[in-house]
Amino acid sequence: MDRTPEKDPQDWTTGDEPMTGPQESYLHTLAQEAGEQVPDGLTKVEASQLIDRLQQKTGRGA
């Protein structure tokens, strides 16, 4: 069940821009909990997809 009516990240017009500061901060928090590293140079879309994956792995945002 979809919790939010947000656009798919692939449809974002600014999706190829660098990830935002809040995305980067949250990613580092999730990655630390998951024992993973955050790659450099992620786009907004890539960061969003990684956040989704790490949320599933860590049980956050469920």
FENCORJO-V499294 format. One record per residue. N is the residue number from 0. RES is the residue in three letters. OMEGA is omega in whole degrees, 0 to 359 (* if undefined). D_LAST is the distance of its C-alpha to the last C-alpha in whole Angstrom. Layout:
BEGIN
{{N	RES	OMEGA	D_LAST} {N	RES	OMEGA	D_LAST}}
END
This chain:
BEGIN
{{0	MET	181	12} {1	ASP	181	11} {2	ARG	186	10} {3	THR	179	12} {4	PRO	183	16} {5	GLU	175	16} {6	LYS	174	19} {7	ASP	181	18} {8	PRO	179	19} {9	GLN	181	22} {10	ASP	181	23} {11	TRP	178	23} {12	THR	179	27} {13	THR	186	26} {14	GLY	181	24} {15	ASP	176	26} {16	GLU	178	27} {17	PRO	179	26} {18	MET	181	22} {19	THR	177	22} {20	GLY	178	22} {21	PRO	176	19} {22	GLN	182	17} {23	GLU	180	20} {24	SER	181	19} {25	TYR	178	15} {26	LEU	181	16} {27	HIS	177	18} {28	THR	180	16} {29	LEU	182	13} {30	ALA	179	16} {31	GLN	179	18} {32	GLU	183	15} {33	ALA	181	15} {34	GLY	181	19} {35	GLU	177	19} {36	GLN	175	21} {37	VAL	178	21} {38	PRO	176	24} {39	ASP	170	26} {40	GLY	179	27} {41	LEU	173	23} {42	THR	178	23} {43	LYS	180	21} {44	VAL	180	20} {45	GLU	179	20} {46	ALA	179	18} {47	SER	180	15} {48	GLN	179	15} {49	LEU	176	15} {50	ILE	180	12} {51	ASP	181	10} {52	ARG	181	11} {53	LEU	176	11} {54	GLN	178	7} {55	GLN	182	7} {56	LYS	184	10} {57	THR	181	9} {58	GLY	177	6} {59	ARG	175	5} {60	GLY	182	4} {61	ALA	*	0}}
END
